[in-house]
């Protein structure tokens, strides 16, 4: 049985990705900053899909924590075939002139440094298996800035650079590294209109809709599965065409 480790997989997009892999027969390992929620989610996955699943409490920036998780996964007999780097610090409402540098650095540490640690621990297992796949769930804000999210945009741009460098360095081990770039997604934040996100211009796409969890999960699955065995260092934008437009066309009400 193949296995996958997914960060931030207890809610929203990460949970949708976990369901996709479990449906495809993968053993699913779930990382979360809430160990309790990770374990609860793993039990739900296990019961629904009859696959092995386990949840882990993750500590941002703690490499010992990361290594202990992957050591446990290997000890259970499921060294990873794929890693999905979905968790992120969203860095919302960080105004440039007033943001505390510690808050700025925390976004960078989570979205770049932590993912580096996770990828390195996973790659060591993939090398022994003869290959694998790493998928970054990035963002179209790596290319398109939005107000008061400077740390987030910077971290996502940096993560894309790291993705390409990892693809180059790990290619000789048959490890593929790619990125999915969502736009607006129908998450809990969107449903509850947190920070007025339902009124954001990124909702007005050429296709007339924004992404569901399943849309992102299917894109991640493409990169992680055997469908993309000769693809590495690539980006797949899933944003309803938002990035191609000069400006959004807002329908008249």
BAMI-539688 format. One record per residue: x, y, z of N, C-alpha, C in turn; residue number from 1; residue in one letter. Coordinates in steps of 0.05 Angstrom, whole numbers, m for minus. Atoms other than C-alpha are relative to their C-alpha. Layout:
<lumros>
{lumro {X,Y,Z},{X,Y,Z},{X,Y,Z},NUM,"a"} ...
</lumros>
This chain:
<lumros>
{lumro {17,m24,0},{0,0,0},{18,25,0},1,"x"} {lumro {m14,m25,1},{26,68,m19},{m9,19,23},2,"x"} {lumro {7,m17,m22},{26,123,33},{6,30,m6},3,"x"} {lumro {m3,m29,4},{20,199,37},{m1,13,27},4,"x"} {lumro {1,m17,m24},{34,250,91},{m9,28,m9},5,"x"} {lumro {12,m25,7},{m8,313,88},{m1,19,24},6,"x"} {lumro {0,m19,m22},{1,375,131},{m26,16,m2},7,"x"} {lumro {24,m16,0},{m59,415,153},{m24,m14,m11},8,"x"} {lumro {20,16,14},{m106,359,135},{m25,m6,16},9,"x"} {lumro {23,5,m16},{m160,364,188},{m25,16,m9},10,"x"} {lumro {22,m16,9},{m203,417,154},{5,9,m29},11,"x"} {lumro {m1,m14,26},{m218,450,87},{15,m15,m21},12,"x"} {lumro {m14,12,23},{m170,437,29},{16,m24,8},13,"x"} {lumro {m16,23,m9},{m124,391,68},{m16,m25,5},14,"x"} {lumro {18,23,m4},{m182,347,89},{m10,m11,m26},15,"x"} {lumro {9,10,26},{m207,344,18},{22,m16,m14},16,"x"} {lumro {m23,15,11},{m137,321,m4},{2,m27,14},17,"x"} {lumro {m2,26,m15},{m136,268,51},{m22,m19,m10},18,"x"} {lumro {21,17,10},{m203,241,27},{6,m11,m28},19,"x"} {lumro {m7,9,27},{m178,238,m45},{20,m23,1},20,"x"} {lumro {m21,21,m1},{m116,197,m28},{m11,m25,13},21,"x"} {lumro {12,23,m13},{m155,151,19},{m18,m15,m20},22,"x"} {lumro {18,12,20},{m206,139,m36},{16,m15,m21},23,"x"} {lumro {m17,14,19},{m148,119,m82},{16,m23,13},24,"x"} {lumro {m12,23,m13},{m125,68,m31},{26,5,15},25,"x"} {lumro {m24,m6,m15},{m67,104,2},{m3,m2,30},26,"x"} {lumro {m1,m5,m29},{m48,99,75},{4,30,3},27,"x"} {lumro {0,m29,m3},{m60,170,99},{10,8,28},28,"x"} {lumro {m11,m10,m25},{m17,204,152},{m6,30,0},29,"x"} {lumro {10,m27,m2},{m44,270,177},{15,16,20},30,"x"} {lumro {m14,m18,m18},{m4,327,207},{m17,24,6},31,"x"} {lumro {15,m24,m7},{m37,384,245},{13,13,24},32,"x"} {lumro {m9,m13,m24},{m20,436,296},{m18,m6,24},33,"x"} {lumro {17,11,m21},{m76,404,336},{1,m31,m2},34,"x"} {lumro {m3,29,1},{m56,332,350},{m26,m14,5},35,"x"} {lumro {26,12,m5},{m125,317,377},{m17,m2,m25},36,"x"} {lumro {16,0,25},{m159,338,312},{12,m18,m21},37,"x"} {lumro {m13,18,19},{m107,300,272},{m8,m29,5},38,"x"} {lumro {7,27,m7},{m122,236,309},{m30,m6,m6},39,"x"} {lumro {29,3,6},{m198,246,303},{m4,m3,m30},40,"x"} {lumro {3,1,30},{m192,258,228},{10,m26,m10},41,"x"} {lumro {m11,25,9},{m148,197,219},{m20,m23,5},42,"x"} {lumro {20,20,m6},{m201,154,253},{m23,0,m20},43,"x"} {lumro {22,m3,20},{m255,181,206},{9,m11,m27},44,"x"} {lumro {m11,10,26},{m211,167,145},{2,m30,0},45,"x"} {lumro {m4,29,m2},{m195,97,169},{m26,m15,m2},46,"x"} {lumro {26,14,m1},{m267,79,182},{m15,2,m27},47,"x"} {lumro {14,m4,25},{m294,109,117},{12,m15,m24},48,"x"} {lumro {m13,11,24},{m243,81,68},{14,m26,5},49,"x"} {lumro {m13,26,m6},{m215,20,104},{30,1,m8},50,"x"} {lumro {m29,m2,4},{m143,45,97},{13,7,26},51,"x"} {lumro {m14,m8,m24},{m90,55,149},{3,30,1},52,"x"} {lumro {m3,m28,m3},{m89,125,176},{8,7,29},53,"x"} {lumro {m9,m9,m26},{m55,161,234},{5,30,0},54,"x"} {lumro {m4,m28,m3},{m53,232,259},{22,8,18},55,"x"} {lumro {m23,m8,m16},{5,271,288},{m3,30,8},56,"x"} {lumro {m2,m27,m9},{14,334,329},{26,12,m11},57,"x"} {lumro {m24,m12,12},{61,380,292},{6,27,14},58,"x"} {lumro {m10,m25,m12},{103,436,322},{15,16,m21},59,"x"} {lumro {m12,m16,22},{120,491,273},{29,6,6},60,"x"} {lumro {m29,m6,m2},{195,497,261},{16,m18,17},61,"x"} {lumro {m15,19,m18},{214,438,306},{8,m24,m17},62,"x"} {lumro {m9,22,18},{257,391,264},{0,m26,15},63,"x"} {lumro {1,25,m15},{261,340,320},{m28,m12,m1},64,"x"} {lumro {28,9,2},{185,336,319},{m5,m12,m28},65,"x"} {lumro {3,10,27},{186,327,243},{13,m27,m3},66,"x"} {lumro {m15,26,3},{239,272,246},{m14,m22,15},67,"x"} {lumro {13,21,m16},{202,235,301},{m25,m10,m14},68,"x"} {lumro {24,8,15},{139,235,259},{7,m19,m23},69,"x"} {lumro {m7,17,23},{172,206,198},{14,m26,9},70,"x"} {lumro {m11,25,m10},{211,155,239},{m23,m18,9},71,"x"} {lumro {23,16,m8},{144,132,267},{m14,m12,m24},72,"x"} {lumro {13,9,25},{113,127,198},{16,m24,m12},73,"x"} {lumro {m17,21,11},{172,84,175},{m2,m25,18},74,"x"} {lumro {2,23,m18},{167,40,237},{m26,m16,m3},75,"x"} {lumro {26,13,5},{95,25,220},{m1,m15,m26},76,"x"} {lumro {m2,14,25},{117,m2,153},{m12,15,m24},77,"x"} {lumro {12,m16,22},{91,56,110},{18,23,m8},78,"x"} {lumro {m16,m23,8},{151,98,89},{m13,14,m24},79,"x"} {lumro {18,m15,18},{121,154,48},{7,m1,m29},80,"x"} {lumro {m3,m3,29},{111,155,m26},{m5,29,m9},81,"x"} {lumro {7,m27,7},{82,225,m27},{m2,18,25},82,"x"} {lumro {4,m20,m21},{82,288,16},{m14,24,m13},83,"x"} {lumro {15,m23,9},{32,344,8},{3,22,21},84,"x"} {lumro {m6,m22,m18},{53,410,39},{m22,20,m2},85,"x"} {lumro {24,m16,2},{m14,442,51},{m2,21,22},86,"x"} {lumro {3,m18,m22},{m9,476,119},{14,26,m6},87,"x"} {lumro {m13,m26,4},{7,550,119},{m9,20,21},88,"x"} {lumro {7,m24,m16},{9,613,161},{m10,20,m20},89,"x"} {lumro {13,m17,20},{m39,659,124},{9,29,2},90,"x"} {lumro {m10,m27,m2},{m9,723,150},{m20,22,m6},91,"x"} {lumro {22,m18,7},{m75,760,147},{3,26,16},92,"x"} {lumro {0,m27,m12},{m79,835,162},{27,8,12},93,"x"} {lumro {m27,m8,m9},{m4,847,167},{8,25,m16},94,"x"} {lumro {m6,m26,14},{2,921,147},{29,6,2},95,"x"} {lumro {m29,m2,3},{72,936,123},{13,19,21},96,"x"} {lumro {m12,m20,m18},{85,998,167},{m2,m7,29},97,"x"} {lumro {5,5,m28},{60,967,231},{4,m29,9},98,"x"} {lumro {m2,28,m7},{69,891,228},{25,m5,17},99,"x"} {lumro {m22,8,m17},{113,863,283},{19,m19,m16},100,"x"} {lumro {m19,17,15},{176,832,253},{m1,m29,8},101,"x"} {lumro {3,28,m9},{164,770,295},{m23,m13,m14},102,"x"} {lumro {22,11,14},{97,760,262},{6,m4,m29},103,"x"} {lumro {m9,4,27},{127,771,194},{18,m25,m3},104,"x"} {lumro {m19,22,1},{183,721,208},{m14,m27,4},105,"x"} {lumro {15,25,m5},{133,670,234},{m13,m11,m25},106,"x"} {lumro {12,9,26},{98,668,166},{22,m13,m18},107,"x"} {lumro {m22,10,17},{165,658,130},{9,m27,11},108,"x"} {lumro {m10,24,m13},{187,605,181},{m20,m24,m6},109,"x"} {lumro {20,21,4},{122,566,173},{m1,m9,m29},110,"x"} {lumro {6,6,28},{113,570,98},{25,m8,m17},111,"x"} {lumro {m24,8,15},{186,560,77},{17,m19,17},112,"x"} {lumro {m19,16,m16},{232,534,133},{m12,m26,9},113,"x"} {lumro {13,24,m9},{182,484,161},{m4,m20,m22},114,"x"} {lumro {4,18,23},{166,456,92},{27,m12,m9},115,"x"} {lumro {m27,11,6},{241,448,80},{6,m23,18},116,"x"} {lumro {m5,22,m19},{246,406,143},{m16,m25,m7},117,"x"} {lumro {18,23,6},{187,363,124},{9,m14,m25},118,"x"} {lumro {m8,12,26},{211,352,53},{26,m16,4},119,"x"} {lumro {m25,15,m4},{281,332,77},{m5,m26,14},120,"x"} {lumro {6,25,m14},{253,281,126},{m13,m20,m18},121,"x"} {lumro {14,18,18},{207,252,73},{18,m10,m22},122,"x"} {lumro {m18,8,22},{260,251,19},{19,m22,7},123,"x"} {lumro {m18,21,m9},{305,207,60},{m14,m27,m2},124,"x"} {lumro {15,25,3},{250,154,60},{m5,m6,m29},125,"x"} {lumro {5,4,29},{234,164,m14},{25,m10,m14},126,"x"} {lumro {m25,9,13},{307,155,m33},{3,m30,4},127,"x"} {lumro {m3,29,m5},{307,86,0},{m21,m16,m16},128,"x"} {lumro {21,13,16},{243,69,m38},{4,2,m30},129,"x"} {lumro {m6,m3,28},{271,91,m104},{m15,23,m14},130,"x"} {lumro {14,m23,11},{229,154,m113},{m24,8,16},131,"x"} {lumro {24,m10,m13},{168,193,m93},{m8,27,m11},132,"x"} {lumro {10,m25,10},{131,258,m100},{m5,19,23},133,"x"} {lumro {6,m21,m19},{128,324,m62},{m17,21,m14},134,"x"} {lumro {18,m19,13},{71,371,m76},{m4,24,19},135,"x"} {lumro {5,m24,m15},{69,443,m50},{m28,10,m8},136,"x"} {lumro {25,m15,5},{m1,473,m43},{8,29,5},137,"x"} {lumro {m11,m27,0},{22,543,m60},{m24,20,m2},138,"x"} {lumro {21,m20,4},{m20,603,m82},{6,18,m24},139,"x"} {lumro {m5,m19,22},{m30,649,m141},{10,27,10},140,"x"} {lumro {m11,m25,m11},{m10,705,m93},{31,m1,0},141,"x"} {lumro {m29,0,5},{61,682,m106},{7,19,m23},142,"x"} {lumro {m3,m17,23},{52,723,m170},{m17,26,1},143,"x"} {lumro {19,m22,m1},{m5,770,m153},{m3,9,29},144,"x"} {lumro {2,m10,m28},{0,813,m90},{m28,9,7},145,"x"} {lumro {25,m10,m10},{m60,829,m47},{5,16,25},146,"x"} {lumro {m5,m19,m21},{m68,882,7},{7,m13,27},147,"x"} {lumro {m7,7,m27},{m35,873,75},{7,m30,4},148,"x"} {lumro {m8,28,m1},{m8,803,60},{29,m3,m10},149,"x"} {lumro {m27,0,12},{65,819,45},{16,m25,8},150,"x"} {lumro {m15,24,m8},{94,762,86},{m10,m25,m14},151,"x"} {lumro {12,23,14},{46,712,56},{9,m1,m29},152,"x"} {lumro {m9,0,28},{61,733,m15},{30,m6,m3},153,"x"} {lumro {m29,5,1},{136,734,m2},{6,m29,6},154,"x"} {lumro {m5,28,m7},{133,665,30},{m8,m19,m22},155,"x"} {lumro {9,18,22},{94,635,m28},{18,3,m24},156,"x"} {lumro {m20,m3,22},{142,665,m79},{25,m16,7},157,"x"} {lumro {m24,15,m9},{200,637,m38},{m4,m30,m1},158,"x"} {lumro {5,29,1},{167,569,m33},{1,m11,m28},159,"x"} {lumro {m2,9,28},{162,566,m109},{29,m2,m8},160,"x"} {lumro {m29,2,5},{236,580,m114},{12,m25,12},161,"x"} {lumro {m9,24,m13},{249,526,m64},{m10,m26,m14},162,"x"} {lumro {11,23,15},{204,478,m102},{17,m6,m24},163,"x"} {lumro {m16,5,24},{244,487,m166},{28,m10,7},164,"x"} {lumro {m26,9,m9},{310,480,m129},{0,m29,10},165,"x"} {lumro {3,28,m10},{286,416,m95},{m4,m19,m23},166,"x"} {lumro {4,17,24},{262,389,m162},{26,m6,m13},167,"x"} {lumro {m27,4,12},{332,399,m189},{17,m19,16},168,"x"} {lumro {m18,15,m18},{368,370,m129},{m9,m29,4},169,"x"} {lumro {11,26,m7},{322,311,m118},{m7,m17,m25},170,"x"} {lumro {6,15,24},{311,291,m191},{17,m25,m4},171,"x"} {lumro {m18,23,3},{371,244,m189},{m9,m23,17},172,"x"} {lumro {11,21,m17},{334,205,m136},{m28,m9,m9},173,"x"} {lumro {27,6,10},{271,200,m178},{m22,11,18},174,"x"} {lumro {20,m14,m17},{235,247,m130},{m10,24,m16},175,"x"} {lumro {12,m23,15},{188,295,m166},{m11,21,20},176,"x"} {lumro {9,m22,m17},{172,363,m135},{m15,20,m17},177,"x"} {lumro {17,m17,16},{115,405,m161},{m18,17,18},178,"x"} {lumro {16,m17,m16},{66,458,m139},{m27,5,m13},179,"x"} {lumro {27,m8,8},{m9,471,m143},{m5,28,10},180,"x"} {lumro {4,m28,m7},{m28,545,m143},{m30,6,0},181,"x"} {lumro {29,m8,m1},{m100,556,m120},{m3,30,1},182,"x"} {lumro {9,m27,m5},{m136,622,m121},{m18,m1,24},183,"x"} {lumro {20,1,m22},{m196,634,m76},{m12,m28,1},184,"x"} {lumro {12,26,m4},{m223,569,m47},{m24,2,19},185,"x"} {lumro {24,m1,m17},{m290,555,m15},{5,m14,27},186,"x"} {lumro {m7,10,m27},{m262,545,55},{m20,11,20},187,"x"} {lumro {16,m11,m21},{m294,559,122},{2,31,1},188,"x"} {lumro {m3,m29,0},{m264,629,118},{m17,13,m21},189,"x"} {lumro {16,m11,22},{m299,641,52},{m30,m2,7},190,"x"} {lumro {28,4,m7},{m365,612,76},{m9,20,21},191,"x"} {lumro {7,m18,m22},{m364,656,138},{7,29,m7},192,"x"} {lumro {m7,m27,9},{m338,716,98},{20,14,18},193,"x"} {lumro {m21,m12,m18},{m278,726,144},{16,20,m16},194,"x"} {lumro {m16,m22,12},{m241,791,128},{m13,8,m27},195,"x"} {lumro {15,m8,24},{m295,804,75},{10,m14,m25},196,"x"} {lumro {m12,13,22},{m264,752,30},{m19,m7,m23},197,"x"} {lumro {19,6,21},{m328,737,m8},{m5,24,m19},198,"x"} {lumro {3,m24,17},{m326,808,m35},{27,6,m15},199,"x"} {lumro {m26,m4,13},{m253,802,m58},{m3,m3,m30},200,"x"} {lumro {1,0,29},{m241,814,m132},{7,m27,m12},201,"x"} {lumro {m9,27,10},{m210,744,m138},{m24,m19,m2},202,"x"} {lumro {24,16,3},{m281,716,m133},{m11,2,m29},203,"x"} {lumro {11,m5,27},{m296,744,m203},{19,m11,m21},204,"x"} {lumro {m18,14,19},{m262,694,m249},{m13,m3,m27},205,"x"} {lumro {11,5,26},{m269,681,m323},{m20,m24,m2},206,"x"} {lumro {18,23,m1},{m302,614,m307},{m25,5,17},207,"x"} {lumro {23,m7,m16},{m350,649,m260},{m3,m15,26},208,"x"} {lumro {1,14,m25},{m332,607,m200},{28,m3,11},209,"x"} {lumro {m26,5,m12},{m276,593,m151},{2,m30,7},210,"x"} {lumro {m6,28,m3},{m245,527,m131},{m13,m12,24},211,"x"} {lumro {9,16,m22},{m275,473,m87},{24,m16,10},212,"x"} {lumro {m21,18,m10},{m234,426,m44},{7,m21,m19},213,"x"} {lumro {m5,22,19},{m242,372,m96},{17,9,m23},214,"x"} {lumro {m16,m11,22},{m213,417,m150},{30,m1,7},215,"x"} {lumro {m28,m1,m9},{m149,426,m110},{11,m28,5},216,"x"} {lumro {m8,27,m5},{m147,353,m88},{7,m15,m26},217,"x"} {lumro {m5,14,25},{m151,329,m160},{26,10,m13},218,"x"} {lumro {m26,m10,10},{m93,375,m180},{23,m12,15},219,"x"} {lumro {m21,12,m17},{m51,350,m122},{4,m29,m8},220,"x"} {lumro {m1,28,7},{m68,279,m141},{15,m5,m26},221,"x"} {lumro {m14,3,26},{m44,289,m212},{30,0,4},222,"x"} {lumro {m29,m2,m4},{25,310,m188},{11,m23,17},223,"x"} {lumro {m10,21,m18},{30,256,m134},{m2,m27,m12},224,"x"} {lumro {5,27,10},{5,198,m175},{18,m6,m24},225,"x"} {lumro {m15,9,23},{35,159,m233},{m8,15,m26},226,"x"} {lumro {8,m15,24},{m1,206,m281},{21,20,m9},227,"x"} {lumro {m20,m21,6},{58,254,m278},{29,m9,5},228,"x"} {lumro {m26,12,m6},{119,209,m276},{23,15,m13},229,"x"} {lumro {m22,m15,12},{159,255,m322},{m4,30,4},230,"x"} {lumro {5,m29,m5},{137,321,m291},{12,8,27},231,"x"} {lumro {m11,m10,m25},{178,358,m240},{7,30,m3},232,"x"} {lumro {m6,m28,2},{190,431,m223},{m23,16,m13},233,"x"} {lumro {23,m12,15},{121,448,m252},{m20,13,19},234,"x"} {lumro {21,m13,m15},{64,492,m229},{m27,m4,m15},235,"x"} {lumro {27,3,12},{m10,480,m240},{m19,20,15},236,"x"} {lumro {17,m20,m12},{m55,540,m228},{m29,m9,m1},237,"x"} {lumro {28,8,m2},{m126,525,m204},{m15,23,12},238,"x"} {lumro {12,m25,m11},{m160,592,m198},{m23,11,m18},239,"x"} {lumro {22,m9,17},{m217,595,m249},{9,19,m21},240,"x"} {lumro {m10,m18,20},{m172,635,m295},{6,28,11},241,"x"} {lumro {m3,m27,m12},{m162,692,m246},{27,13,m8},242,"x"} {lumro {m26,m12,6},{m88,701,m263},{3,10,m29},243,"x"} {lumro {m3,m8,28},{m100,710,m337},{m13,27,m7},244,"x"} {lumro {14,m24,7},{m144,771,m332},{15,25,10},245,"x"} {lumro {m12,m26,m8},{m119,843,m331},{m15,12,24},246,"x"} {lumro {17,m9,m23},{m177,861,m285},{m26,m16,m1},247,"x"} {lumro {24,16,0},{m239,824,m262},{m24,15,m10},248,"x"} {lumro {25,m11,10},{m306,835,m295},{m22,m6,21},249,"x"} {lumro {20,4,m21},{m358,845,m240},{m28,2,m12},250,"x"} {lumro {27,0,11},{m428,826,m261},{m18,22,12},251,"x"} {lumro {19,m19,m10},{m481,879,m255},{m22,m13,16},252,"x"} {lumro {21,12,m17},{m531,866,m200},{m27,13,m6},253,"x"} 
</lumros>
